[in-house]
Amino acid sequence: METVVSGIRPTGNLHLGNYFGAMKNFLKMQQENNCYFFIADYHSLTTHPTPADLHGSVKQVLAEYLACGLDPEIATIYLQSDVPEVTELYLLLNMNAYIGELERTTSFKDKVRKQPENVNAGLLTYPVLMAADIIIHNAAKVPVGKDQEQNLEMARKFARRFNNIYKVDYFREPQPYNFGEALIKIPGLDGTGKMGKSEGNGIFLVDNEKQIKKKVMRAVTDSGPTEMNAEMPEPIQNLFTLMNVVSEQSTIDFFKEKYAKCEIRYGDLKKQLAEDINMFVAPIREKINDIKANDDYLRKVAKEGAEKARESAIKTVKEVREIIGFKPF
């Protein structure tokens, strides 16, 4: 059983793309590995959230991930800010991280371009904090998206550099976690691309029935097929992709046949899709709201998760300090 670490940034709500993509694999991953899932609330400070926003976002994301099936009895689920050893290791790793290499990272250059008014040190050293999050548990694997691959490579570099500087074989170099199968890609409602938080094309797990129907009815379509058995354009394929994950096979077959015969009525298709999405989301939405309202349970999960995470983190930082040369008189 290998140690796997994954960070959850507390920004925005989970949508169907998150659920059928990474989340389904997280649920499998926690059964097969020693998993640490942390809410990266320190990372979110680069965008300067207000105290109310920060606490509310952390509470929301914790409730959502628990409602979707992350199990605190199996995995270690904790808040990054509840493990002070992370920031100490971050400081120690920063001493061997160099300005030039940090300035060349793609994520930093993207942030400089997108938010030139807020280029802070936290953005520059983001890969170092990410490395600390990972190697503090000496993780073997880390599930990462395409946009985070370079940061994982930086974590490998910092682990290797520490070993070389102090002539030890202490930190392992974490590898990307391979789920063994392609992630399910859920399309957005705007006709192109995948569902995303910032694109405004998503259906969130906390959306109510009215919100879901409104979003689906606005989904991009065309004027309809004019030839029998015509190939579907991308926006229509996207609607059927959504149907494939929430609807009965008989429903999918019915509307595919209507499309093939040029008898499709997109209004009927969308109404049915909205009903099916709501049927799927409703129990998850209810569970999210129940968990979010249960402060005692959330407090218990966070406290026990921090205790388990700190057990690993304290051991690592103690040994790292000894390797570097910090010793009591």
Secondary structure, 3 states (H helix, E strand, C coil): CCEEEEEECCCCCCEHHHHHHHHHHHHHHHHHCEEEEEECCCHHHHHCCCHHHHHHHHHHHHHHHHHHCCCCCCCEEEEHHHCCHHHHHHHHHHCCCCHHHHHCCHHHHHHHHHCCCCCCHHHHCHHHHHHHHHHCCCCCEECCCHHHHHHHHHHHHHHHHHHHHCCCCCCCCCEECCCCCCCCCCECCCCCCECCCCCCCCCECCCCHHHHHHHHHCCCCCCCCCCCCCCCCHHHHHHHHHHHHHCCHHHHHHHHHHHHCCCCCHHHHHHHHHHHHHHHHHHHHHHHHHHHHCHHHHHHHHHHHHHHHHHHHHHHHHHHHHHHCCCCC
